[in-house]
């Protein structure tokens, strides 16, 4: 009588020394140890619960002709098998079953056969649900998961623009991708979740710098949602340190956009949490090169009459002014378009910021002493002329600082302003500051 495989095939597999990659086990174990595992899968602990499902998977793997219905059944059976095994604690041996039936390879072939220029079926949707299910019970290796992720990104990110696709199916497909990425992270203990997150981000990275705008946007959206998910979970990780410019710039701008715009409830919550994280730890997320881009974004959005938008933008300016004062100053003076009043509005807001305006004034002092130092032209100094009263008022408020060096710098700045803009300084003194006892021009 033929002996059935052991009831604990995972242990037997490991003791045999046979590798778990998708390749024939080396000699001398090929016959004596591996061959029995090619018998029927009734040795699986979950087999009595899902006999028909397991047999359907095996039949699909062994068939040569596979239509759409069979592909769907194959994927759904994988999902059902993993779900039952997880819920009933019968996951033992699933990794061996997946190895024997080469499930990762079959899933990859199935995905690659899908036409890139079309999205007519829910096959991609079910494929990612199946990958998530396999990951949740650790039925396939980390390397296989990473490989399948790359294939998933290729067959979805390179789809045509969503306006020519079935919008409902497209949205469901991307939702399945985001859910799959969450499951991949959730199925790991806290001690290894950072490594898993880094693996996913490394697979995403090449797509975020693609020459195709559509591919870049789809990849960045996935990266942003991953950051939001991690920031909102109880297992928070130093996400910003795993991402580098220009991706962090895109994440910051996307966060601001979603905080102020219309989006799903989940995205709105992610944006709120991420914005708080960015403002609390700006040096992890921001660099001096990013400041002009963010200031430009603020200028565009300040045209909105929404009070909430104004409040959000106002919360960002102090961080930029405090952490990157010179870049914030030069961005306002040199980078912003002068077609409307928003540059003046931003400049006035920066001058009125309590606790940070002093640093801006220090940088202004350097600029006025040597405009070429920061590339400021005479024409751009016209913005300063329009705000001499505000500048002098900010100097007066900051003269109360206990820092002797700051007081000396501000008094020097006061002299520079009165020499460069004497008429405006005098008018300001006569109309706005004549009541201030401490003011001495």
Long-range contacts (C-beta under 8 A, 24 or more apart in sequence): 2-39, 3-36, 4-36, 4-39, 4-42, 4-43, 5-36, 5-37, 5-39, 5-43, 6-43, 7-43, 7-45, 8-92, 8-93, 9-37, 9-43, 9-44, 9-92, 9-93, 9-96, 10-92, 10-93, 10-95, 10-96, 13-37, 13-95, 13-96, 20-95, 20-99, 20-141, 21-141, 21-143, 22-99, 22-102, 22-104, 22-105, 22-144, 37-96, 37-100, 38-100, 41-97, 43-93, 44-90, 44-93, 44-94, 44-97, 45-85, 45-90, 45-92, 45-93, 46-81, 46-84, 46-85, 46-88, 46-90, 46-91, 46-93, 46-94, 49-84, 49-88, 49-90, 50-80, 50-81, 50-84, 50-85, 53-77, 53-80, 53-81, 53-84, 54-81, 54-97, 57-81, 57-101, 57-103, 58-101, 60-106, 61-101, 61-102, 61-103, 61-106, 66-110, 68-121, 68-123, 71-110, 71-123, 72-122, 72-123, 72-126, 74-106, 74-110, 75-107, 75-110, 75-123, 75-126, 75-127, 75-129, 75-130, 76-126, 76-130, 78-103, 78-130, 78-133, 78-134, 79-126, 79-129, 79-130, 79-133, 81-133, 82-133, 82-134, 82-136, 82-137, 82-139, 83-133, 85-137, 86-136, 86-137, 91-137, 91-138, 91-139, 94-137, 94-139, 95-138, 95-139, 95-140, 97-139, 98-134, 98-139, 98-140, 103-134, 103-139, 103-140, 104-140, 104-144, 104-147, 104-148, 107-131, 107-148, 108-147, 108-148, 108-151, 111-148, 111-151, 111-152, 111-155, 112-151, 112-155, 114-155, 116-155, 116-158, 116-159, 117-159, 117-160, 119-159, 119-165, 119-166, 119-169, 119-170, 119-173, 120-166, 120-169, 122-169, 122-172, 122-173, 124-152, 124-155, 124-156, 124-173, 124-176, 125-169, 125-172, 125-173, 125-176, 127-152, 128-152, 128-173, 128-176, 128-177, 128-179, 128-180, 129-176, 129-179, 129-180, 131-180, 132-179, 132-180, 132-183, 132-184, 135-180, 135-183, 135-184, 135-187, 136-183, 136-186, 136-187, 138-187, 142-196, 142-199, 145-184, 146-199, 146-200, 146-203, 149-184, 149-200, 149-203, 150-203, 152-177, 152-180, 153-203, 153-204, 153-207, 153-219, 153-222, 156-218, 157-207, 157-210, 157-214, 157-215, 157-218, 157-219, 158-212, 158-215, 160-214, 161-214, 174-218, 174-221, 177-222, 178-222, 178-225, 181-222, 181-225, 181-226, 181-229, 182-229, 185-226, 185-229, 185-230, 190-235, 193-235, 193-237, 194-237, 194-238, 194-242, 197-226, 197-230, 197-237, 197-239, 197-242, 198-242, 200-226, 201-226, 201-242, 201-243, 205-247, 208-247, 208-250, 220-247, 220-250, 220-251, 220-254, 221-254, 223-247, 223-251, 224-250, 224-251, 224-254, 224-255, 224-270, 225-267, 225-270, 227-251, 227-270, 227-274, 228-266, 228-267, 228-269, 228-270, 228-271, 228-273, 228-274, 229-270, 231-270, 231-273, 231-274, 231-277, 232-269, 232-270, 232-273, 238-284, 239-277, 240-277, 240-278, 240-281, 240-284, 240-285, 241-284, 245-287, 245-289, 245-290, 248-285, 248-286, 248-287, 248-290, 249-290, 249-293, 249-294, 251-285, 252-278, 252-285, 252-286, 252-290, 252-294, 253-293, 253-294, 253-297, 256-294, 256-297, 256-301, 256-312, 256-313, 256-316, 259-312, 260-301, 260-304, 260-306, 260-308, 260-309, 260-312, 275-312, 275-315, 279-315, 279-316, 279-319, 282-319, 282-323, 283-323, 286-319, 286-320, 286-323, 286-324, 288-324, 288-326, 288-327, 291-320, 291-324, 291-327, 291-328, 291-331, 292-327, 292-331, 292-335, 294-320, 295-320, 295-328, 295-331, 295-332, 295-335, 295-336, 295-346, 296-331, 296-335, 296-336, 298-346, 299-336, 299-337, 299-342, 299-343, 299-346, 302-342, 302-345, 302-346, 303-340, 303-342, 314-349, 317-346, 317-349, 317-350, 317-353, 318-353, 318-355, 318-356, 321-350, 321-353, 321-356, 321-357, 321-359, 321-360, 322-355, 322-356, 322-359, 325-356, 325-359, 325-360, 325-362, 325-363, 326-363, 326-366, 326-374, 328-360, 329-360, 329-363, 329-364, 329-367, 329-374, 330-367, 330-374, 330-375, 330-376, 332-383, 333-367, 333-374, 333-376, 333-380, 333-381, 333-383, 333-384, 334-374, 334-375, 334-376, 334-377, 334-380, 338-383, 343-383, 344-383, 344-386, 344-387, 347-383, 347-387, 347-390, 348-387, 348-390, 351-387, 351-390, 351-391, 351-393, 351-394, 352-390, 352-394, 357-394, 357-397, 357-398, 358-398, 358-401, 358-406, 358-410, 360-394, 361-391, 361-394, 361-395, 361-398, 361-409, 361-410, 361-413, 362-406, 362-409, 364-391, 364-413, 365-409, 365-410, 365-412, 365-413, 365-416, 368-413, 368-416, 368-417, 368-420, 369-416, 381-420, 384-421, 385-421, 385-424, 388-417, 388-421, 388-424, 388-425, 388-427, 388-428, 389-424, 389-427, 389-428, 389-431, 389-432, 391-417, 392-417, 392-425, 392-428, 392-429, 392-432, 392-433, 392-439, 393-428, 393-432, 393-433, 396-433, 396-436, 396-438, 396-439, 399-438, 400-438, 414-441
